[in-house]
Amino acid sequence: MTEIAIVPIERLELALVPRPWPFARDKRAEIDAHFEALQRATPALWNGRVLLLHDHAITGAVFHGAYLETDYASMLAWREWNADSGIRNCFGMGALRGSDGAFVLGVMGAHTANAGRIYFPAGLPDLSDLDGTRVDLAGNVMREVAEETGLAPEDFDAEPGWITVLAGARIAQIKLLQARDTAAALAARIRAHLASEREPELADVRVVRGAADFDPMMPEFVTAFLTHAWGS
């Protein structure tokens, strides 16, 4: 099991600080072959540009991070091969909580790289999340929530600050989104949105009211966050 730490954070200070990534350069042929094999199994995979964290520190209640730019194929190979321990996948998540205290999580679609996994709306930061050199994870979260669920900012209140979940090579920056509807009502709305999409990113949603609703397809860092949220 991965050792997990949960840290309340007031502010993220994240920037693109380009530097070479020797893993992506030196393993290029193997990475490309690996991605071609993944595409044969999942043709919808697209090798776009993404951002990965190469340096970070927590000072007081501020999380500081520096990203490099790479391609999705390199990220997938790095993740599967457990390569380059100095790199982290630092991404935002929108934790949708209904008015009744239950959370709504998405089930990733079969055409995605994380098929069947169950977690909050999330996406790797990419070049569209840049404001100059600043990496805007708040904007990333709002975009991913809208794209995956069809919900708009007026459907919830984004609580101040973040919950940073440090889980080995993953760092989840979780923004709590307090909705006005119950979790069941949110789930119904999201399912209607999914039904209207030609190729939705999510296959379904799950309402999680307590540990009894945990599923093996939920990453450890997600269940750790939920346990923390219910205990706080």
MIMAR-500539 format. One record per residue (C-alpha): residue in three letters; x, z, y. Coordinates in steps of 0.02 Angstrom, whole numbers, plus 50000, padded with zeros to 5 digits. Example, Ala and Ser with C-alpha at 12.3 -4.5 7.8 and 13.67 -1.06 7.14 Angstrom:
<nodes>
ALA506155039049775/SER506845035749947/
</nodes>
This chain:
<nodes>
MET500005000050000/THR500564996250177/GLU500885011250289/ILE499615010450431/ALA499665018850601/ILE498255018750728/VAL498665020750912/PRO497425020851058/ILE498105009551194/GLU497565008251375/ARG498354991551416/LEU499204976651333/GLU500664968351420/LEU501004952851318/ALA502034937651364/LEU502714921551292/VAL504604923751286/PRO505214908251193/ARG506634909551069/PRO507134899750914/TRP506424905350747/PRO507774902550616/PHE506534904350472/ALA505454889850534/ARG506994879150567/ASP507994882750410/LYS506534882050287/ARG505684866750364/ALA505624856150207/GLU504964870450100/ILE503694875250233/ASP503044857450247/ALA502884855850058/HIS501984872450049/PHE500744867250184/GLU500424850350102/ALA499964859549941/LEU498794870950038/GLN497974855850122/ARG497644847649954/ALA496654863049904/THR495894865950077/PRO495854849350173/ALA495154857250332/LEU496774866550367/TRP497584860550528/ASN499394863350578/GLY499174868450760/ARG500304878450873/VAL500174897450866/LEU501044912750939/LEU501934926250839/LEU502694942450903/HIS504584944050898/ASP504794960150998/HIS503664974751042/ALA503664992751101/ILE502375005951145/THR502765015351305/GLY501525029051342/ALA499835020751323/VAL500475003051353/PHE500874990551216/HIS502244978251268/GLY502514962451167/ALA503504946251172/TYR502894930751078/LEU503714914851018/GLU502834898350986/THR502804890650812/ASP501674880550698/TYR500294886850585/ALA501174880250430/SER502684891150465/MET501574906250495/LEU500684903850328/ALA502324902050233/TRP503074917250322/ARG501534927350276/GLU501504922150094/TRP503374923650065/ASN503564940150159/ALA504964932250259/ASP505854937950419/SER505404956250438/GLY505734955350626/ILE504184944750659/ARG502414951650675/ASN500714943450675/CYS499934952050827/PHE498144946450854/GLY496534952250936/MET494914957150848/GLY493184960550915/ALA492414975550826/LEU490544972650843/ARG489604989150833/GLY487714989650835/SER486685002050934/ASP486435011750771/GLY488315014250747/ALA488525001850604/PHE489804987850617/VAL489574969250584/LEU490984959950497/GLY491154941650453/VAL491484933750283/MET492714919450305/GLY492154902250248/ALA492844893050096/HIS493684879850206/THR494794892550295/ALA496504899450249/ASN495734916750226/ALA494234911550122/GLY493164926250067/ARG494084939250169/ILE492964950950268/TYR493444956650442/PHE492964956350626/PRO492974940350730/ALA494804936150758/GLY496024922050778/LEU497874919250799/PRO498374918150982/ASP498824900451031/LEU499314890451184/SER497534891051253/ASP497744909951271/LEU499154908151397/ASP498934912051581/GLY500614906251640/THR501734916051522/ARG500484930251498/VAL499614930751329/ASP497774934951356/LEU497124943451199/ALA495534949251286/GLY495074931151321/ASN495564926651142/VAL494364939851073/MET492914933951181/ARG493194915951126/GLU493284920350942/VAL491714931050950/ALA490754916951034/GLU491384903550914/GLU491124913550754/THR489514922850794/GLY488654913950939/LEU488554930451034/ALA488894930451221/PRO489724943751332/GLU488014949651393/ASP487574954751214/PHE488814969151214/ASP489914980251321/ALA491784978451292/GLU492464996151296/PRO494054999451397/GLY495714999551309/TRP496174994451133/ILE496445002150963/THR498124995850899/VAL498254995750710/LEU500054994250651/ALA500044988050471/GLY501734981250420/ALA501894963050472/ARG500154963550551/ILE499714971550717/ALA497844971050752/GLN497354973950932/ILE495534979050913/LYS494304978751057/LEU492724988951026/LEU491164978951072/GLN489634990151088/ALA488074979451063/ARG486324982851127/ASP485494977250964/THR485564986250797/ALA486824979850672/ALA485424972250567/ALA484754962850718/LEU486504956750760/ALA486744950850581/ALA485104941150587/ARG485604932750750/ILE487324928150683/ARG486594921050523/ALA485424910250626/HIS486934904050724/LEU487874900150564/ALA486394890350497/SER486414879550654/GLU488254875050638/ARG488864859750542/GLU490414868850478/PRO490364887150530/GLU491964897250516/LEU491014911450433/ALA490084910250268/ASP489054926050301/VAL489124943150383/ARG489144960850316/VAL488394976450394/VAL489524991350361/ARG488785008650389/GLY490055019250297/ALA491435019550167/ALA490165015750030/ASP490024998250106/PHE491884994650095/ASP492344979149994/PRO493994974449911/MET493994958650019/MET494174969450176/PRO496014971150226/GLU496704988750226/PHE496954988650414/VAL495094984950438/THR494504999350329/ALA495795010650413/PHE495085006150583/LEU493295009150525/THR493745026150454/HIS494595030350620/ALA493105024150723/TRP491855034550626/GLY492965049950636/SER493305048850823/
</nodes>
